[in-house]
Amino acid sequence: MNIKMLKAAVAGLVLSVSGFANAGLIYDNGVGVNNADTGYYTSNVRSFQIYDDFTLASDSTITDVFFQMGLTSGNFDGSFSFTIFNFLAGSGVGAQLYTQTLNSGDYSASLNSISSHPSGPFYDINFDIPSLDLSAGNYELSFYGLGMDFRIPNVSSGNGFYQNSSFISGDTPFALFDNSVQVPEPSTLAIFALGIMGLASRRFKK
């Protein structure tokens, strides 16, 4: 195996590992940042609801959801709804396709370090959903506090979302995953890497 072939093998390994690491990610809308202007509400406490868009480049199955959210006060231990809609030009929100109400115990929530005005805690939240099949296309989703006073942290380069029917600059930090995708264990990747190195070593000795 010459140097060019070895480089190609190593590059292939790097690309394979990178692909495995991101195998379950369907859509990433970014993460929240410190922002003095953050403070849009999405809860029944305020009677405001945020709808944010996302686009699927191909048919996808969603099994897991991550998002970041602030509270005006208190702990993240209440209920909220997660809903997906068709995208409708003009108002952004079309027909409801899926909705789920999550209660304490249905999700995990941990404090993060996001800081904004007005002050209050921000959280990373993860939850599972039954496998949801969506075709390629444009959609809207909503995280809506039910008794918890949700407040959106902005991402660094948001293109906007709808609060009720008004378009507002910003974006909701969230990501969608298909964790039914089988990702090799680290030990499997290590064995794969050692095998390539062993083959390269044998060819160099010859």
N, C-alpha and C positions, 0 to 999 in steps of 0.2 A: 504493500500500500504506500503510494508516494505522498508527499506533503499535501498536494492538492486534494487527493482523495480523503486524507485524514481531516483536513479542514472542512470538507463537505460533510463528512460524517458527524463532526462535532457541531456544525451549524444545524444539521438535521436534528440532532439531539436537543439542542437549545430550543428550536422551534417546536419540537414535540412537547417538551416540558412546559413551554409557554402556553401551548394549546390546551394541554391537560389542565393547567392552573385556571384557565378561563372557560373551561368547557361548559359550565353551568350558567354562565352569565348571558342573559337575553338582552337586557337593556339597562344602561347606567345613566342616570340623570344628574350625576355629580353629588358632591357632599357639601354640607353647609359650611359657611365661613363666618367669621366675626364681621358684623355689619351693624352700624349704628342705626340704620333705617329699617331693620327687620322688625316685623310686628304685625303682619297680616294674620287675621284670625280665621279659623275654620272649625266651628263648633256650634252646637245648638244653644250654648250659653250666649253667644253673640248673634245668632241667626245669620251667620255668614258661612259660606262654604266655598272652599278652594277647589278648582278643577285644573289639573295639569295634564299636558299632552305627552304622548309618546308614540313612536313609530316602530313597527316591526317590519324588518326587511324581508322576512320569510315566515311561513307558518311556524308557530311556536306553542310550546306547552309550558305554562307557568305553574310552579309548585311551591315557590318560596318568595317572600317579599321582605325587603329591607327599606326602612325610611327613617328620617330624623325629624323630630318635632319638639317644639318648646311648650312649656306650660306657664301660665301667668303665676302660678303658685302651686304648692302641694307636690305629691308624689305621683308618678305615672303608674297607677294601679286601678284605673277604672275601665270604662268601656269606650269603644270607638267603632266606626264602620269603615269598611274598605269597599269601594265600588268602582267598577269599570264601565265606561260608556263608549258608544260609537262617537267618532268625531263628527261634528256638524259645523260646516263653514258658517261664520257669522257669530254664532253664540258659543261655538266650541263644544257644546254638550248635546249629544244625540240620545238615542235609545239606550237604556240600561241593559248591559249584557250580563253582569255578575255583581252580586253584593254579598257581603259577609259581615256579621257583627261579632266583634271579638271582645271577650271579657277577661278580667284578670285571671291568669292561668293559661290563656290561649296564646300568649305571646311572651317574649323576653324583652325587657327594657333595662338599659344601663345608662347612667349619666355620661355625657361627653363634655368636651371643653369649649363648646361654642359659646360666644358671648355677644350680646346685642342689647339694644334698647327697645322696649323697657326690659329691665333685668328680670331674669327668671331661669329656671333650669331647662336644659335641652337634653334630649335622650336619643340613643340609638335603639331602634325597635326592630325585631325580627319575628316573623310568624310564617306558618305553613298554610297553604290552602289546598283543597282538593284539586287534582290536576285540571287545569283550565286550558283548553285548546282555543287559540286565536289564529285567525288567518293573517297573512301579511296585510298591513294597512295602518291607518291612523286612528288613535284612540285617546280618550281622556280618562283619568282616574281621580279619585278623591279619598283622602283620609279625613274623617270627620269626627270630632270629639263629641261623645254623648255624656255630658256632665263634666267632662274634662275640658278646660279652656285651652284648646290647641292654638299654637302660634307658630307660623312657618318660619324656619331659618332659610335665608336665601343661599343659592349657590353663587360661585364667583362670576359666571357669565350666563345668567338665565335669559331666556328669550321671552318669558312672560307666561302668566296663567290667568284664569278667570276666577274672580271672586263674585259669586252669584253670576250675574251676566256682564260684569264690568271687567275689561282687560287691564291687567296690572303687570308692571315690570317685575321680574323675579322668576324663581323656579323652586319647586319642592324637591328636596334631596331624597331620591329613592332609587332603588335598583330592583330588577325582576330576575328571577333565576329559574332554571329547570334543573333541579337536583336529582332528577331521575337519570341524568347522564352519568354513566359510570366513570369515575375518575380514579386512575390507578393509585394504589397506596405508595407512599414515599419509598418503601422497601423495593417495590416493583421497579420504580424508576432507577433506583440505585443499582439493581442487578442489571438492568438494561445498559446503563452507563458503563459498568465494569466489563460487560461483555464486549462492547465496542472498543474499549481501551485494550482489552486482552487480544482481540483480533488485530488491532493496530500494532501492538507490541510484537506479536508473532511475525507479522509481515516485515517489520523493521529488522528483526533478527535474521530473517532469511536474506 
